[in-house]
Amino acid sequence: MSRFPTPLDCVQNIASYQPGKPIEELARELSLDPETIVKLASNENPLGCSELVAQEVSRELSEVARYPDGGGYILKNRLSSKLGIPLDSLILGNGSNDILEMAAIAFLDHDRSAIYSEFCFVVNKLATQTRAAEGIEVRSMSYGHDLERMYDAIRDDTRIIFISNPNNPTGTFIPPTEILRFIESVPEHILVILDEAYYEYLPENLQSDSVNWIKRFPNLLVTRTFSKIYGLASFRVGYGMANPSLAEVLNRVRQPFNVNSYGLAAAAAALSDDAFVRASVQANNIGMRQLVSVAEKLELAYIPSHGNFLTIEFKQAGIEVYTKLLERGIIVRPLGGYGLPYHLRVSVGLESENERLCVALESLINSLAD
């Protein structure tokens, strides 16, 4: 029998992250034409990305043998100009989850704890577990964060509180006034991480003033991503905003060249195309109405969402419905691993993709009811 070094207990207890099933994998499994498969599993932008991105990325091909700019100067400059914050308040990551992990490395160990909500983004738990820290999971309120319970869960050894707003995978939302009141109440020695991956999908009247909050609260880290509304999921680019002193700490543990040249170029170009962002919001609003409409027509409960996805509850086990949809060439996301065995998360797609899902769900639910 082959042997290898025994990993740490905290690593042995980690369940591997399960991403949404790729189109190519389903095509192989069921001998389907990839062109006929609809993927609504990973909260991707169905419009793709801005046309400006391809132009910038193509220029990087001539420099493929060179390392990326480790400081991300051009992207940071464009973010600084757009957001109105100094360069030294920015942290770049290989996706925003990279920045969550940097925070865990910098502030957690086996003598410390982190607080997160039930049904929260899974990386909050994973980042805590990998540091052998104790995760304090706080019971949700209507599938979302209960900030009062989260505050009451604070212990002497607590060093991080994770909040995702809007939350993935439930789509729940906390008004900015409540978020601000919570941050004001948290002791200064505890890092509050506000994950705003779906921020751009919110109407302006619901968007927080987190850019200015970081100037007021040295213990606040705000993370955002280019994977969602900007449509750059494959490039893996995220960013964090924080007080310069906190940003400097996180940059100490950041991996060298953690964002590749293509991602840096793509993200910088994407920031210039506000029209694409507006078109993406409009398409998402139309698609969300389609998904909500079919759920209500079929009398299926759903969690009102502020992201680019809708989480629907089924009377049958979610995995059963998920499997039946796979057979019809439609990929959605089962949520059993999140403790929601009767729910599926459905990403908003193009109108035609949403319609195909709606027709399939209606046929499937009716057949299961017979």
Order of alpha helices (4+ residues) and beta strands (2+ residues): alpha-alpha-beta-alpha-alpha-beta-alpha-beta-alpha-beta-alpha-beta-alpha-beta-alpha-beta-beta-alpha-alpha-alpha-beta-beta-alpha-beta-beta-beta-alpha
